[in-house]
Amino acid sequence: MTEPGRIIRIDYRSFQFSHYLDFHTAVKHGARAKSVSDRVKMYLEPRTEIEYTIESIDNTIVLEFKTLDDARMFVLSFSDVIDTHGVRFE
């Protein structure tokens, strides 16, 4: 499971983050996890020119950008919460 409040970078254009929380996680990480979902929503809403797909798989949201440039801008905006598990995407 993705750590609440963190966005995991899967590859150059794909990201995943936790959407639903169990009771324990909601009590422990609720505000942080909710703020990531809200931040992503607020980031994507005004950017109508960005092409992306977003889907919910189990309790995880998977976000994939069509272009690498859009994904890079997302990384710059969310660098404080993105984790790559040690993989360098450069």
TIRO-2110 file (N, C-alpha, C; in Angstrom, 1 decimal):
// TIRO-2110
0.8, -1.2, 0.0, N, 1, A
0.0, 0.0, 0.0, CA, 1, A
0.9, 1.2, 0.0, C, 1, A
0.4, 2.2, -0.7, N, 2, A
1.2, 3.5, -0.7, CA, 2, A
1.0, 4.2, 0.6, C, 2, A
2.1, 4.7, 1.1, N, 3, A
2.1, 5.5, 2.4, CA, 3, A
1.2, 6.7, 2.3, C, 3, A
0.2, 6.9, 3.2, N, 4, A
-0.6, 8.0, 3.1, CA, 4, A
0.2, 9.3, 3.2, C, 4, A
-0.2, 10.3, 2.3, N, 5, A
0.5, 11.6, 2.3, CA, 5, A
1.7, 11.6, 1.4, C, 5, A
1.9, 10.5, 0.7, N, 6, A
3.1, 10.4, -0.2, CA, 6, A
2.6, 10.0, -1.6, C, 6, A
3.3, 10.5, -2.6, N, 7, A
3.0, 10.1, -4.0, CA, 7, A
4.2, 9.3, -4.5, C, 7, A
3.9, 8.1, -5.0, N, 8, A
5.0, 7.2, -5.5, CA, 8, A
5.1, 7.4, -7.0, C, 8, A
6.3, 7.6, -7.5, N, 9, A
6.5, 7.7, -8.9, CA, 9, A
6.8, 6.3, -9.4, C, 9, A
6.0, 5.9, -10.3, N, 10, A
6.1, 4.5, -10.9, CA, 10, A
7.0, 4.5, -12.1, C, 10, A
6.9, 5.4, -13.0, N, 11, A
7.8, 5.6, -14.1, CA, 11, A
7.9, 7.0, -14.5, C, 11, A
8.4, 7.3, -15.6, N, 12, A
8.6, 8.7, -16.0, CA, 12, A
7.3, 9.5, -16.1, C, 12, A
6.1, 8.9, -16.4, N, 13, A
4.9, 9.6, -16.5, CA, 13, A
3.8, 9.2, -15.6, C, 13, A
4.0, 8.2, -14.8, N, 14, A
3.0, 7.6, -13.9, CA, 14, A
3.3, 7.8, -12.4, C, 14, A
2.2, 8.0, -11.7, N, 15, A
2.3, 8.3, -10.3, CA, 15, A
1.1, 7.6, -9.6, C, 15, A
1.3, 7.2, -8.3, N, 16, A
0.2, 6.6, -7.6, CA, 16, A
0.2, 7.2, -6.2, C, 16, A
-1.0, 7.3, -5.6, N, 17, A
-1.1, 7.7, -4.2, CA, 17, A
-2.4, 7.1, -3.6, C, 17, A
-2.4, 7.1, -2.3, N, 18, A
-3.5, 6.4, -1.6, CA, 18, A
-4.7, 7.3, -1.7, C, 18, A
-5.9, 6.6, -1.8, N, 19, A
-7.1, 7.4, -2.0, CA, 19, A
-8.0, 7.1, -0.7, C, 19, A
-8.3, 5.8, -0.5, N, 20, A
-9.1, 5.4, 0.7, CA, 20, A
-8.2, 5.1, 1.8, C, 20, A
-8.7, 5.4, 3.0, N, 21, A
-8.0, 5.1, 4.2, CA, 21, A
-8.8, 4.2, 5.2, C, 21, A
-8.0, 3.3, 5.8, N, 22, A
-8.7, 2.5, 6.8, CA, 22, A
-8.8, 3.3, 8.1, C, 22, A
-9.5, 2.9, 9.1, N, 23, A
-9.7, 3.7, 10.3, CA, 23, A
-8.4, 4.1, 11.0, C, 23, A
-7.4, 3.1, 11.1, N, 24, A
-6.2, 3.4, 11.8, CA, 24, A
-5.4, 4.5, 11.0, C, 24, A
-5.3, 4.3, 9.7, N, 25, A
-4.6, 5.2, 8.8, CA, 25, A
-5.2, 6.6, 8.9, C, 25, A
-6.6, 6.7, 8.9, N, 26, A
-7.3, 7.9, 8.9, CA, 26, A
-7.0, 8.7, 10.2, C, 26, A
-6.9, 8.0, 11.3, N, 27, A
-6.6, 8.6, 12.6, CA, 27, A
-5.2, 9.1, 12.6, C, 27, A
-4.2, 8.2, 12.1, N, 28, A
-2.8, 8.5, 12.2, CA, 28, A
-2.4, 9.6, 11.1, C, 28, A
-2.9, 9.4, 9.9, N, 29, A
-2.4, 10.2, 8.8, CA, 29, A
-3.4, 11.0, 8.0, C, 29, A
-4.6, 11.0, 8.6, N, 30, A
-5.8, 11.6, 7.8, CA, 30, A
-5.6, 12.9, 7.2, C, 30, A
-5.1, 13.9, 7.9, N, 31, A
-5.0, 15.3, 7.3, CA, 31, A
-3.9, 15.3, 6.2, C, 31, A
-2.8, 14.6, 6.4, N, 32, A
-1.7, 14.5, 5.4, CA, 32, A
-2.2, 13.8, 4.1, C, 32, A
-2.9, 12.7, 4.3, N, 33, A
-3.3, 11.9, 3.1, CA, 33, A
-4.4, 12.7, 2.4, C, 33, A
-5.3, 13.3, 3.1, N, 34, A
-6.3, 14.1, 2.4, CA, 34, A
-5.7, 15.3, 1.7, C, 34, A
-4.7, 15.9, 2.2, N, 35, A
-4.2, 17.1, 1.6, CA, 35, A
-3.5, 16.7, 0.3, C, 35, A
-2.9, 15.5, 0.1, N, 36, A
-2.3, 15.1, -1.1, CA, 36, A
-3.4, 15.0, -2.2, C, 36, A
-4.5, 14.4, -1.9, N, 37, A
-5.6, 14.2, -2.9, CA, 37, A
-6.1, 15.6, -3.3, C, 37, A
-6.3, 16.5, -2.3, N, 38, A
-6.8, 17.8, -2.6, CA, 38, A
-5.8, 18.6, -3.4, C, 38, A
-4.5, 18.5, -3.1, N, 39, A
-3.5, 19.2, -3.8, CA, 39, A
-3.5, 18.7, -5.3, C, 39, A
-3.6, 17.4, -5.5, N, 40, A
-3.6, 16.9, -6.9, CA, 40, A
-4.8, 17.5, -7.6, C, 40, A
-5.9, 17.4, -7.0, N, 41, A
-7.2, 17.9, -7.6, CA, 41, A
-7.0, 19.4, -7.9, C, 41, A
-6.5, 20.2, -7.0, N, 42, A
-6.3, 21.6, -7.2, CA, 42, A
-5.3, 21.9, -8.3, C, 42, A
-4.3, 21.0, -8.4, N, 43, A
-3.3, 21.2, -9.5, CA, 43, A
-3.8, 20.9, -10.9, C, 43, A
-4.7, 19.9, -11.0, N, 44, A
-5.2, 19.5, -12.3, CA, 44, A
-6.3, 20.3, -12.8, C, 44, A
-7.2, 20.8, -11.9, N, 45, A
-8.4, 21.5, -12.3, CA, 45, A
-8.1, 22.7, -13.3, C, 45, A
-7.3, 23.6, -12.9, N, 46, A
-7.1, 24.8, -13.8, CA, 46, A
-6.2, 24.5, -15.0, C, 46, A
-5.6, 23.4, -15.1, N, 47, A
-4.7, 23.1, -16.2, CA, 47, A
-5.4, 22.2, -17.3, C, 47, A
-6.3, 22.9, -18.0, N, 48, A
-7.2, 22.1, -18.9, CA, 48, A
-6.4, 21.6, -20.2, C, 48, A
-5.2, 22.2, -20.4, N, 49, A
-4.4, 21.8, -21.6, CA, 49, A
-3.6, 20.5, -21.3, C, 49, A
-3.5, 20.1, -20.1, N, 50, A
-2.8, 18.9, -19.7, CA, 50, A
-3.6, 17.7, -20.1, C, 50, A
-3.0, 16.7, -20.8, N, 51, A
-3.7, 15.4, -21.1, CA, 51, A
-3.1, 14.4, -20.1, C, 51, A
-4.1, 13.7, -19.4, N, 52, A
-3.7, 12.7, -18.5, CA, 52, A
-4.9, 11.7, -18.3, C, 52, A
-4.5, 10.5, -17.8, N, 53, A
-5.6, 9.6, -17.4, CA, 53, A
-5.4, 9.4, -15.9, C, 53, A
-6.6, 9.2, -15.2, N, 54, A
-6.5, 9.0, -13.8, CA, 54, A
-7.6, 7.9, -13.5, C, 54, A
-7.1, 6.9, -12.8, N, 55, A
-8.0, 5.8, -12.5, CA, 55, A
-7.8, 5.3, -11.0, C, 55, A
-8.8, 4.7, -10.5, N, 56, A
-8.7, 4.1, -9.1, CA, 56, A
-8.6, 2.6, -9.2, C, 56, A
-7.5, 2.1, -8.6, N, 57, A
-7.3, 0.7, -8.6, CA, 57, A
-7.2, 0.3, -7.1, C, 57, A
-8.1, -0.5, -6.7, N, 58, A
-8.2, -0.9, -5.3, CA, 58, A
-8.3, 0.4, -4.4, C, 58, A
-7.4, 0.7, -3.6, N, 59, A
-7.4, 1.9, -2.7, CA, 59, A
-6.4, 2.9, -3.2, C, 59, A
-6.0, 2.8, -4.4, N, 60, A
-4.9, 3.7, -4.9, CA, 60, A
-5.4, 4.4, -6.2, C, 60, A
-5.0, 5.6, -6.3, N, 61, A
-5.2, 6.4, -7.5, CA, 61, A
-3.9, 6.3, -8.4, C, 61, A
-4.1, 6.0, -9.6, N, 62, A
-3.0, 6.0, -10.6, CA, 62, A
-3.2, 7.1, -11.6, C, 62, A
-2.2, 8.0, -11.6, N, 63, A
-2.2, 9.2, -12.5, CA, 63, A
-1.1, 9.0, -13.5, C, 63, A
-1.5, 9.1, -14.8, N, 64, A
-0.5, 9.0, -15.9, CA, 64, A
-0.7, 10.2, -16.9, C, 64, A
0.4, 10.9, -17.1, N, 65, A
0.4, 12.0, -18.0, CA, 65, A
0.8, 11.6, -19.4, C, 65, A
0.2, 12.2, -20.4, N, 66, A
0.4, 11.8, -21.8, CA, 66, A
1.8, 12.3, -22.2, C, 66, A
2.3, 13.4, -21.8, N, 67, A
3.6, 13.9, -22.2, CA, 67, A
4.6, 13.9, -21.0, C, 67, A
5.8, 13.8, -21.3, N, 68, A
6.9, 13.8, -20.3, CA, 68, A
7.0, 15.2, -19.7, C, 68, A
6.8, 16.3, -20.5, N, 69, A
6.9, 17.6, -19.9, CA, 69, A
5.8, 17.9, -18.8, C, 69, A
4.6, 17.4, -19.1, N, 70, A
3.6, 17.6, -18.0, CA, 70, A
3.9, 16.8, -16.8, C, 70, A
4.5, 15.6, -16.9, N, 71, A
4.9, 14.8, -15.7, CA, 71, A
6.0, 15.6, -15.0, C, 71, A
7.0, 16.2, -15.7, N, 72, A
8.1, 16.9, -15.0, CA, 72, A
7.5, 18.1, -14.3, C, 72, A
6.5, 18.8, -14.8, N, 73, A
6.0, 19.9, -14.1, CA, 73, A
5.2, 19.5, -12.8, C, 73, A
4.6, 18.3, -12.9, N, 74, A
4.0, 17.7, -11.7, CA, 74, A
5.0, 17.4, -10.7, C, 74, A
6.1, 16.8, -11.1, N, 75, A
7.2, 16.5, -10.2, CA, 75, A
7.7, 17.8, -9.5, C, 75, A
7.9, 18.8, -10.2, N, 76, A
8.3, 20.1, -9.6, CA, 76, A
7.3, 20.6, -8.6, C, 76, A
6.1, 20.5, -8.9, N, 77, A
5.0, 21.0, -8.0, CA, 77, A
4.9, 20.1, -6.7, C, 77, A
5.2, 18.9, -6.8, N, 78, A
4.9, 17.9, -5.7, CA, 78, A
6.2, 17.3, -5.2, C, 78, A
7.3, 17.9, -5.4, N, 79, A
8.6, 17.4, -5.0, CA, 79, A
8.7, 17.1, -3.5, C, 79, A
7.9, 17.8, -2.7, N, 80, A
8.0, 17.5, -1.2, CA, 80, A
7.3, 16.2, -0.8, C, 80, A
6.5, 15.6, -1.7, N, 81, A
5.8, 14.4, -1.3, CA, 81, A
6.0, 13.3, -2.2, C, 81, A
6.8, 13.4, -3.3, N, 82, A
7.0, 12.4, -4.2, CA, 82, A
8.2, 11.5, -3.8, C, 82, A
8.0, 10.2, -3.9, N, 83, A
9.0, 9.2, -3.5, CA, 83, A
9.2, 8.3, -4.7, C, 83, A
10.5, 8.0, -5.0, N, 84, A
10.8, 7.1, -6.1, CA, 84, A
11.4, 5.8, -5.7, C, 84, A
11.4, 5.5, -4.4, N, 85, A
12.0, 4.3, -3.8, CA, 85, A
13.4, 4.1, -4.3, C, 85, A
14.2, 5.2, -4.5, N, 86, A
15.6, 5.1, -4.9, CA, 86, A
15.9, 5.0, -6.3, C, 86, A
14.8, 5.0, -7.2, N, 87, A
15.0, 4.9, -8.6, CA, 87, A
15.2, 6.4, -9.1, C, 87, A
16.2, 6.6, -10.0, N, 88, A
16.5, 7.9, -10.5, CA, 88, A
15.8, 8.0, -11.9, C, 88, A
14.9, 9.0, -12.0, N, 89, A
14.2, 9.2, -13.3, CA, 89, A
14.8, 10.4, -13.9, C, 89, A
15.9, 10.3, -14.5, N, 90, A
16.6, 11.5, -15.1, CA, 90, A
17.1, 11.2, -16.4, C, 90, A
END
